[in-house]
């Protein structure tokens, strides 16, 4: 089981309806079609990377206000600045405990 599957299982267990995407293109398509309450994604996605996905989501009226959470193994000030500039609301470094991620999702959903 990979980390994405573990998070899907965790959020489902906590009562969330969850959709997973394998790459940036699928993320964009599902985000537009499903109108999610929040999106959690890695910065390193196949196809279209997470930074570009975030920019496109922010530019689309249907998804411009959806909270975006970056969760990635890339650390450092540069990547944090890049994620925030691309439109992410939150940056979390892997490995991230599910309770921490859940707390951020709830915080951002309540804020919107």
C-alpha positions as CSV (number, residue, x, y, z in Angstrom):
1,X,0.0,0.0,0.0
2,X,1.4,3.4,-0.9
3,X,1.0,6.6,1.0
4,X,-1.9,7.9,-1.2
5,X,-3.9,4.7,-0.5
6,X,-3.2,4.9,3.2
7,X,-4.5,8.5,3.3
8,X,-7.6,7.5,1.2
9,X,-8.3,4.7,3.7
10,X,-7.8,7.1,6.7
11,X,-10.0,9.8,5.4
12,X,-12.7,7.3,4.4
13,X,-12.5,5.8,7.9
14,X,-13.0,9.3,9.3
15,X,-16.2,9.8,7.3
16,X,-15.0,11.7,4.3
17,X,-15.9,10.9,0.7
18,X,-12.6,10.6,-1.0
19,X,-11.5,10.4,-4.7
20,X,-7.9,9.7,-5.7
21,X,-6.1,10.7,-8.8
22,X,-3.0,9.1,-10.3
23,X,-1.5,12.2,-12.0
24,X,-1.9,15.9,-12.6
25,X,-4.3,15.5,-15.5
26,X,-6.6,13.3,-13.6
27,X,-6.5,15.7,-10.6
28,X,-7.6,18.6,-12.8
29,X,-10.4,16.6,-14.4
30,X,-11.7,15.3,-11.1
31,X,-11.5,18.7,-9.4
32,X,-13.5,20.3,-12.1
33,X,-16.1,17.6,-12.2
34,X,-16.5,16.9,-8.5
35,X,-16.3,20.3,-6.8
36,X,-14.3,19.0,-3.8
37,X,-14.2,20.6,-0.4
38,X,-10.4,20.3,-0.3
39,X,-7.6,18.8,-2.4
40,X,-4.5,17.2,-1.1
41,X,-1.7,16.6,-3.6
42,X,2.0,16.0,-3.9
43,X,4.1,18.6,-5.6
44,X,5.7,15.8,-7.7
45,X,2.9,14.4,-9.9
46,X,3.3,12.6,-13.2
47,X,2.1,14.5,-16.3
48,X,1.4,17.9,-14.9
49,X,3.3,18.6,-11.6
50,X,1.5,19.8,-8.5
51,X,2.6,23.4,-8.8
52,X,1.1,23.7,-12.3
53,X,-2.1,21.9,-11.2
54,X,-2.4,24.4,-8.3
55,X,-2.0,27.3,-10.7
56,X,-4.6,26.0,-13.1
57,X,-7.1,25.2,-10.2
58,X,-6.7,28.8,-8.9
59,X,-7.3,30.2,-12.4
60,X,-10.5,28.2,-12.8
61,X,-13.7,29.8,-11.3
62,X,-15.0,26.3,-10.4
63,X,-12.0,25.5,-8.3
64,X,-10.4,28.8,-7.4
65,X,-11.5,28.7,-3.7
66,X,-11.0,25.0,-3.0
67,X,-8.4,24.6,-0.2
68,X,-5.2,23.1,-1.6
69,X,-2.8,21.2,0.6
70,X,0.7,20.3,-0.6
71,X,2.2,17.2,0.9
72,X,5.6,16.4,-0.3
73,X,9.0,14.9,0.5
74,X,10.8,18.0,-0.9
75,X,11.9,20.3,1.9
76,X,13.5,23.7,2.0
77,X,12.5,27.3,1.8
78,X,12.4,27.4,-2.0
79,X,9.8,24.7,-2.3
80,X,7.7,26.2,0.4
81,X,7.8,29.5,-1.3
82,X,7.0,27.9,-4.7
83,X,4.0,26.0,-3.3
84,X,2.5,29.1,-1.7
85,X,3.1,31.2,-4.8
86,X,1.4,28.5,-6.9
87,X,-1.7,28.8,-4.8
88,X,-1.4,26.1,-2.1
89,X,-2.9,27.1,1.2
90,X,-0.8,24.7,3.3
91,X,2.5,22.9,2.9
92,X,3.2,19.6,4.8
93,X,6.4,17.6,4.7
94,X,6.3,13.8,4.3
95,X,6.0,11.7,6.3
96,X,3.0,13.5,7.7
97,X,0.9,11.7,10.3
98,X,-2.7,11.3,9.3
99,X,-4.0,13.2,12.3
100,X,-1.9,16.2,11.4
101,X,-3.2,16.1,7.8
102,X,-6.8,15.7,9.0
103,X,-6.4,18.7,11.3
104,X,-5.2,20.9,8.4
105,X,-8.0,19.7,6.1
106,X,-10.6,20.5,8.8
107,X,-9.0,23.9,9.5
108,X,-9.0,24.9,5.8
109,X,-12.6,23.6,5.2
110,X,-13.9,25.6,8.2
111,X,-12.1,28.7,6.9
112,X,-13.8,28.6,3.5
